[in-house]
Amino acid sequence: MRLSLTCAALLLAVSPSYAATTGVFCKNKISFIARPEQSGLLAFKIMGSTSSNNVVEVGGSAQPHAGGWRYQVKSTTSPEERCTLDIKEVAGGYTATTVDGARCQSSGGFGAYQLISNVAFPASSLVQGLKPPNGTPDDFPAVDCVRKKFFSAAEPKVFLVAEVSGDPPTDVVRNLIAKDTGGWSGIFAERPTSIMRHFFTEGFNRSWAKAMTHNQDEPVLDGDPITGQQMVTRVQIISIDGGETRLGLAHVVAHLKVSAGGETKSEQVRFDLKLEGRNWKIDDIKSGDMQSIRTYFRESYKA
C-alpha cells in the first residue's frame, strides 16, 4: 500500500531526519541505552541511583515527536503515575527531559523525577564497543559504567549504590512468608499496614492502595495475596532460592506447601524485589500460573 503525499509529509515532520546514534552511554551514576528502530521508534533505557541510593529505571519504546522522541505513561489521577520523557539526539549524544507534572515515579522508582528531569549524555559519554542488546527494553541489562560493560551473572559486580544494610532478598521473602497464616494474616489491609511498608516497595503500596479503593464495589483480592489461594490455614516453606539479578533488582522463588480448603498442595511463588535506600523490598508477587499482583492491578484497575 502506497502512502499518500500528505501521510509521507506528516511522517517526515514528526520523525528525526537523520540516522540517530545507536549506543550505550555512561555519565556519572546514570547509563543510557539507545537503539533507534527502523519503524522510527526509539528503544531506550535509563538506569541510575539517586543520592539516597534508590535505584531508578525508566525504559520502553519512545514515539517520534518534535524532531526527537517522546515516551509517555498516562494517568488521570496522580502525577507520580504519569511519565513523559522527551528525548533528542544532539551531535551524536542524547538529552532527556521530563515534562513538569509527570514524575515517572511509578515507572522508574522513588526519586526518578529528580534524577532524569534534565539529563544529557554527550557523544563523549558513548561507551566504545558496547552495543545495545536485542529484545525489549525491559530486558536490557544494567550497565557497569565502571568497567564499561554490561553486568554479567558470571562475574562480580561493581555496585554504584551503598552497601545494603538490611536482610538479603531470600531472607526478606522468608520473613514475610513466616507471617502468612492465611487470608490477609494481619499483613495486608485496604490501606498499607506498617508490615506492608516494611516489606514492600513504595510503588507496590501505592498500587495496592489505589486498587483497594474498588474493594467496596467488588472483592479486589478474595484470597491470600501471597499464595493466591482461598481458605488458607497454613503455609510451610520447602525451599527458597534466588537473589540479585541486575543492579538493584532481585528475583526469589519460594517452593511452598500450602494447606487450603482441607487440602495440602505444593506451590511455587515468585517474588520480584528492588533495592530502596539500603533495604531490599518486594515489588511484585506471582503465584503459580496467575498474573502477578502488579499486573492484575494495572490491567484491572489502572493501579
Residue pairs with C-beta under 8 A, 6 or more apart in sequence:
3 11
11 40
14 64
14 65
14 66
15 40
15 64
16 36
16 40
16 64
16 67
16 68
16 69
16 89
17 67
18 89
19 36
20 34
20 36
20 42
20 89
21 34
21 36
21 89
21 92
21 93
21 94
21 123
21 126
22 34
22 35
22 36
22 131
22 132
23 33
23 34
23 126
23 127
23 130
23 131
23 132
24 31
24 32
24 33
24 34
24 126
24 127
24 130
24 131
24 132
24 143
25 31
25 32
25 33
25 34
25 93
25 94
25 121
25 125
25 126
25 127
26 32
26 125
26 127
26 143
26 145
26 148
27 119
27 120
27 121
27 122
27 125
28 48
28 145
29 48
29 49
29 145
29 160
30 46
30 47
30 48
30 115
30 116
30 119
30 121
31 46
31 47
31 48
31 142
31 143
31 145
32 44
32 45
32 46
32 94
32 96
32 119
32 121
33 43
33 44
33 45
33 59
33 132
33 137
33 140
33 143
34 42
34 43
34 44
34 87
34 89
34 94
34 132
35 42
35 43
35 44
35 132
36 42
36 43
37 43
37 61
40 64
41 61
41 62
41 63
41 64
41 69
42 61
42 62
42 69
42 87
43 59
43 60
43 61
43 62
43 132
43 136
43 137
44 59
44 60
44 62
44 69
44 71
44 87
44 137
45 57
45 58
45 59
45 60
45 137
45 140
46 56
46 57
46 58
46 59
46 96
46 108
46 116
46 119
47 55
47 56
47 57
47 59
47 142
47 143
47 247
48 55
48 56
48 115
48 116
48 160
49 55
49 56
49 115
49 160
49 161
49 247
49 248
50 56
50 110
50 111
50 114
50 115
52 111
52 277
53 161
53 162
53 275
53 277
53 278
54 109
54 110
54 111
54 275
54 276
54 277
55 109
55 161
55 247
55 248
55 249
55 274
55 275
55 276
56 108
56 109
56 111
56 112
56 115
56 116
57 108
57 109
57 248
57 249
58 71
58 83
58 85
58 104
58 107
58 108
58 112
58 116
59 137
59 138
59 140
60 71
60 137
60 138
61 71
61 137
62 69
62 70
62 71
62 85
62 87
63 69
63 70
63 71
63 72
65 86
66 86
67 88
68 86
68 87
68 88
68 89
69 86
69 87
69 88
70 84
70 85
70 86
70 87
71 83
71 84
71 85
71 87
72 83
72 84
72 85
72 102
73 81
73 82
73 83
73 84
73 102
73 104
73 106
73 107
74 82
75 81
75 82
75 106
75 302
77 210
78 106
78 206
78 210
79 101
79 102
79 103
80 103
80 105
80 106
80 206
81 105
81 106
81 206
82 101
82 102
82 103
82 104
83 98
83 102
83 103
83 104
83 106
83 107
83 108
83 112
84 98
84 99
84 102
85 96
85 97
85 98
85 99
85 104
85 116
86 96
86 97
86 98
86 99
87 94
87 95
87 96
88 94
88 95
90 120
90 122
91 122
91 123
92 122
92 123
92 126
93 120
93 121
93 122
93 123
93 124
93 125
93 126
94 120
94 121
95 118
95 119
95 120
95 121
96 116
96 118
96 119
96 120
96 121
97 117
97 118
97 119
98 104
98 113
98 116
98 117
98 118
103 112
103 113
104 112
104 113
104 116
105 111
105 112
105 113
105 203
106 203
106 206
106 207
108 115
108 116
109 201
109 203
109 274
109 276
110 202
110 203
110 276
127 143
127 145
127 148
128 148
129 148
130 143
130 148
130 149
130 150
132 140
133 139
133 140
133 141
133 150
141 150
141 151
141 246
142 150
142 151
142 246
142 247
142 248
142 249
143 149
143 150
143 151
144 150
144 151
144 157
144 158
145 160
146 158
146 160
147 158
151 157
151 246
151 247
153 245
157 244
157 247
159 247
160 247
161 247
161 248
161 275
162 278
163 278
164 275
164 278
164 279
164 280
165 278
165 279
166 172
166 278
166 279
166 280
167 175
167 279
167 280
168 243
168 280
169 242
169 243
169 244
169 250
169 252
169 271
169 273
169 280
170 240
170 241
170 242
170 243
170 252
172 199
172 252
172 273
172 280
172 281
172 282
173 240
173 252
173 254
173 271
173 273
173 282
174 237
174 240
174 254
175 199
176 187
176 199
176 226
176 282
177 226
177 235
177 237
177 254
177 256
178 237
179 185
179 186
179 187
179 195
180 187
180 224
180 226
180 227
180 232
180 235
181 232
181 233
181 234
181 235
182 224
182 231
182 232
182 233
182 234
182 235
182 260
183 224
183 232
184 224
184 225
185 224
186 193
186 195
187 193
187 195
187 196
187 199
187 225
188 196
188 208
188 225
189 196
190 209
190 212
190 215
191 209
191 212
192 200
192 205
192 208
192 209
196 204
196 205
196 208
197 205
199 281
199 282
200 208
200 281
200 282
200 283
201 274
201 276
201 281
201 282
201 283
202 276
203 274
203 283
204 281
204 282
204 283
204 284
204 293
204 294
206 303
207 294
207 297
207 298
207 303
208 293
208 297
208 303
210 297
210 301
210 302
210 303
211 220
211 297
211 300
211 301
211 303
212 220
214 220
214 301
220 301
221 293
222 230
223 229
223 230
223 232
224 230
224 232
224 235
224 260
225 285
225 293
226 235
226 269
226 285
226 287
227 235
227 256
227 258
227 260
227 267
227 269
227 287
228 269
228 287
228 288
228 290
229 258
229 260
229 261
229 267
229 287
230 260
230 261
231 260
231 261
232 258
232 259
232 260
233 259
233 260
234 258
234 259
235 256
235 257
235 258
235 259
236 256
236 257
236 258
236 259
237 254
237 255
237 256
237 257
238 255
238 256
238 257
238 266
239 254
239 255
240 252
240 253
240 254
240 255
241 252
241 253
242 250
242 251
242 252
242 253
242 271
243 250
243 251
243 252
244 250
245 251
248 274
248 275
249 272
249 273
249 274
249 275
250 272
250 273
250 274
250 275
250 280
251 270
251 271
251 272
251 273
252 270
252 271
252 273
253 268
253 269
253 270
253 271
254 268
254 269
254 270
254 271
255 266
255 267
255 268
256 266
256 267
256 268
256 269
257 264
257 265
257 266
257 267
258 264
258 265
258 266
258 267
267 287
267 288
268 288
269 285
269 286
269 287
269 288
270 285
270 286
270 292
271 282
271 284
271 285
272 282
272 283
272 284
272 285
272 286
272 292
273 280
273 281
273 282
273 283
274 280
274 281
274 283
275 281
283 294
284 292
284 293
284 294
284 295
285 292
285 293
286 292
286 293
290 296
291 299
297 303
